[in-house]
Each structure stands twice: as structure tokens, then as C-alpha cells.
Amino acid sequence: MPCPPGAIPAPLVDHITSLDRGPPISKGIRFYDVPDTELCKRAEAFVHAWLPQYIANHALRTYAFALAVANYAGWDSGEKARELGFDKEVIFLACALHELGFDLDQGVKSRLSLELWGAIKAREWIMQQQDAFLEVSGRNIETLQEWADEACEAIARHTIEFRDFTSRVRLTGALVTLGAGMDLMGTCVRFVHDQDTKAICSRWPRAGYCEGLAKHAELEVGNKPACLFEDCVSAFNPGMFSIPCFEGMQGELK
């Protein structure tokens, strides 16, 4: 049965590979700029204030890698973009906010898995930005709710889709999963030019990301038996420390 409009077949990496688009082309670092809107600027500032540097930078690299993958796959322009509902603002919000569950106060104390806690927090935050959305952009509340729901869904599912949990994924969820997977394990290295990988990690340094993630994963799994992260950790730790495309870029945790 063909994939219905608005969804991408999984496994995601296998699907993109099957497109057979050849080697990636460098887009240059400005291609990955944060969307120049009030809502996205607020989200960027919020993430830097809410999260430690190592995980805030990961969230922004996730967006950049998501754009690179979308461009490589042909999802960001033309009829395919319209079919899938490509929107840089929505994708940025979902990527930038996808690790709010790493909060060391409320998030780590909640019984909710960090993906679920973070997804709910992200939706709440987006809905609280009605002034930036309605007054500045001129859009309506129904659109904001759709964006908040789409980001929430993508964030809640991003680690299970990393393990190919479902048969198809909507675009925003696919890009959060693919962008985060690339930044963690280099899963999309065939779809991102190596010059762009270096430029992205220079603009948003890794800052000991792997070390910080390992420490938080231990805390998450220790505090929340049977959480979503419990079956996920072995998929990236310790392998994440030796990903060739990030060699010499990992930095130190501060």
C-alpha cells in the first residue's frame, strides 16, 4: 500500500537511501539560519535559558541537520513540500524544543519519560506565545494549536522512531528523529555534506554533548524504571563517543 500524503515511510534512513539521490551538496552555513520570526527567536532564547549548553546546542544542531536531510531528500521544495507540509517555523520549533525534558528540576523529578514531559512542556510553551503568533504574524489560534500539536507529537515520538517503531511518520516527526539521529550517531552522514557537518558543529559547538547525555541518561533511567529511554540507551552508548564524522569536535562538558 503506498504511503498516504503527508507521511514518510519507515525505516526513515532506508527510505531516503532508496531515493538514490547521489552525494550531498554543501549548502553553506547560512542555509541553516534560525527562521527570522518572533516566535522562533523566542524559542531559541528560551532553549538557551532553560537547558545546559551541551543539550541546547544539540537541539539547534538537530534543526540544522533536519534541514540538510529535508533538502537532500527533496522534501523542502515543490510539490513534495506541499504534500508533506514542509514549514521551517514548525520544524524549528519541534527541533529546538525537543529536549526540554532534560530539565534538571521538574523534568527529572516527574514520573513521565523525558520525551513525554518535554513534549507536553513544548506544547504549553508554544501555546503561551499567542501574542507573537497572532499579533505579529497575523495567523489564527487554530494554526497555533496545530503547530503546538505537531511539535508535541514529534517530540514525544522521536526516540522510538529512532528505533523504527512505526511504519510511517509525518514530516515534522521524521525530521526531528533524523536530525537528532544524525547529531547523535551520524545516522544521516550519507545525506549531509561533510563541510556542512563541520560548519554546523562550529556554529553550535558539541560542548561535551556525549558526556552530558551519558550522565543524564543514567539519571533518567535510574529515576524512572521502564521509561522510554531505558531501551534506547544501548543504541547510542558508548557508540556515540566514536562517530567518525564528529571526530575532534566533541569538546568537553562544562
C-alpha positions in Angstrom: 0.0 0.0 0.0 1.5 3.4 -0.9 2.3 5.8 1.8 -0.6 8.3 2.2 0.0 12.0 1.6 1.7 13.8 4.5 3.7 10.8 5.7 7.1 9.3 5.1 7.7 5.5 5.1 9.9 4.0 7.7 12.6 2.9 8.3 13.4 6.6 7.6 17.1 6.2 6.7 16.4 3.3 4.4 13.7 5.2 2.6 16.0 8.2 1.9 18.7 5.8 0.8 16.2 4.3 -1.7 15.7 7.7 -3.3 19.2 7.3 -4.7 20.0 11.0 -5.0 23.7 10.7 -5.1 26.2 12.6 -2.9 25.0 15.6 -0.9 25.9 19.2 -1.9 27.2 21.7 0.6 24.6 24.4 1.3 26.7 26.8 3.3 26.1 27.7 6.9 23.6 30.5 6.2 21.2 27.8 4.9 20.8 26.7 8.5 19.9 30.1 10.0 17.2 30.2 12.6 13.9 31.4 10.9 13.7 35.2 11.2 10.4 35.3 13.1 9.5 36.5 16.6 8.3 33.0 17.6 11.4 31.3 16.5 13.7 33.9 18.1 11.8 33.5 21.4 12.2 29.7 21.1 15.9 30.0 20.6 16.3 32.3 23.6 14.1 30.1 25.7 16.1 26.9 24.9 19.4 28.6 25.8 17.9 29.8 29.1 16.2 26.5 30.0 18.8 23.9 29.1 22.6 23.4 29.7 24.7 24.4 26.7 25.5 20.9 25.6 21.9 20.0 25.1 20.7 23.4 23.9 23.3 23.3 21.2 22.3 19.7 20.3 18.7 20.9 19.8 19.8 23.6 17.4 22.1 21.2 15.5 19.2 18.9 15.2 17.3 21.6 13.3 20.3 22.2 11.0 20.7 18.5 10.3 17.0 18.2 9.7 17.1 21.0 7.1 20.1 19.3 5.4 18.2 15.9 5.2 15.0 17.5 4.0 16.9 19.3 1.3 18.7 16.1 0.2 15.5 14.1 0.1 13.7 16.8 -1.9 11.1 17.4 0.9 11.7 21.2 1.2 10.5 22.5 -2.1 8.0 22.0 -4.9 5.1 19.6 -4.8 6.7 17.3 -2.3 7.0 20.1 0.2 3.3 21.0 -0.2 2.3 17.3 0.1 4.3 16.8 3.3 3.5 20.3 4.8 7.1 21.5 5.0 7.3 24.6 7.1 10.6 25.9 8.5 9.0 27.5 11.6 7.2 24.3 12.7 10.3 22.2 12.1 12.4 24.7 14.0 10.0 24.8 17.0 9.9 21.0 17.2 13.7 20.6 16.9 14.6 23.4 19.1 12.2 22.4 21.9 12.7 18.6 21.6 14.9 18.2 24.6 13.0 20.3 27.2 12.7 17.0 29.2 16.4 17.3 30.1 15.3 19.9 32.7 17.1 19.1 35.9 14.4 20.4 38.2 10.8 19.5 37.2 11.6 17.2 34.3 13.9 14.8 36.1 11.6 14.5 39.1 8.5 13.7 37.0 7.3 10.1 36.6 6.9 10.9 32.9 9.6 9.8 30.5 11.7 12.8 29.4 10.3 12.6 25.9 6.7 12.9 27.1 7.4 15.5 29.8 9.3 17.5 27.2 6.6 17.2 24.6 3.9 18.5 27.0 6.2 21.3 28.1 6.9 22.3 24.5 3.2 22.4 23.6 2.5 24.5 26.7 5.3 26.9 25.8 4.1 27.3 22.2 0.5 28.0 23.3 1.8 30.7 25.7 3.3 32.6 22.7 -0.1 33.7 21.3 0.9 37.4 21.2 4.0 36.7 19.0 1.9 34.4 16.7 -1.4 36.2 16.4 -0.4 39.8 16.6 3.0 39.7 14.8 2.3 37.1 12.2 -1.4 37.7 11.8 -2.2 34.0 11.9 -5.1 32.5 13.9 -5.3 30.5 17.1 -6.3 27.3 15.2 -3.0 27.3 13.3 -1.0 27.9 16.5 -2.8 24.9 18.1 -1.9 22.8 15.0 1.7 23.8 15.3 1.8 23.0 19.0 0.2 19.6 18.5 2.6 18.8 15.6 5.6 19.7 17.7 4.3 17.8 20.7 3.7 14.6 18.7 7.2 14.8 17.1 8.9 15.3 20.4 7.0 12.5 22.2 7.9 10.0 19.4 11.4 11.0 18.5 13.3 8.3 20.4 11.0 5.5 19.5 11.1 6.5 15.8 14.9 6.4 16.2 14.4 2.7 16.6 11.9 2.4 13.7 8.9 1.9 15.9 6.2 2.7 13.3 5.6 2.1 9.6 5.3 5.8 8.6 5.9 9.2 10.2 4.7 12.7 9.5 7.3 15.1 8.2 8.0 17.0 11.4 8.4 13.9 13.4 10.6 12.4 10.8 12.9 15.4 10.7 13.2 15.6 14.5 14.2 11.9 14.5 16.6 12.2 11.6 18.2 15.4 12.7 18.7 14.2 16.3 19.9 10.8 15.0 22.4 12.5 12.8 23.7 14.6 15.6 23.9 11.6 18.0 25.1 8.7 15.8 25.8 10.1 12.4 22.9 8.2 11.0 22.4 10.5 8.1 26.0 11.1 7.2 25.4 10.0 3.6 22.8 12.8 3.2 24.8 15.7 4.7 28.0 17.2 3.2 31.0 16.9 5.5 31.7 20.6 5.2 28.2 21.4 6.4 28.6 18.9 9.3 31.8 20.7 10.4 30.2 24.2 9.9 27.1 23.2 12.0 29.3 21.8 14.8 31.4 25.0 14.7 28.3 27.3 14.9 26.7 25.3 17.7 29.6 23.5 19.4 29.1 20.0 20.8 30.5 21.1 24.1 30.8 17.6 25.6 27.4 16.5 24.3 28.1 12.8 24.5 29.4 13.0 28.1 26.4 15.1 29.2 24.0 12.8 27.5 25.5 9.7 29.1 25.2 11.3 32.6 21.6 12.4 32.1 20.6 9.0 30.6 21.9 7.4 33.8 19.9 9.8 35.9 16.7 9.3 33.8 16.9 5.5 33.8 17.8 5.4 37.4 14.9 7.6 38.5 12.2 6.2 36.1 12.1 2.4 35.8 10.8 1.3 32.4 11.0 4.8 31.0 11.2 5.2 27.2 15.0 5.9 27.5 15.6 2.6 29.2 15.6 0.6 25.9 17.2 3.5 24.0 20.5 3.9 25.8 22.2 0.8 24.5 21.5 2.1 21.0 23.9 5.0 21.4 26.1 4.5 24.5 29.1 4.0 24.2 29.0 4.1 20.4 28.2 7.8 20.3 31.7 8.7 21.6 33.4 7.4 18.4 31.4 8.6 15.5 33.8 9.3 12.6 32.1 12.4 11.2 32.4 14.1 14.6 36.0 13.2 15.3 37.8 16.0 17.0 34.6 18.0 17.5 33.2 16.6 20.7 34.7 19.1 23.2 34.5 19.0 26.9 31.5 19.2 29.2 31.4 22.3 31.4 
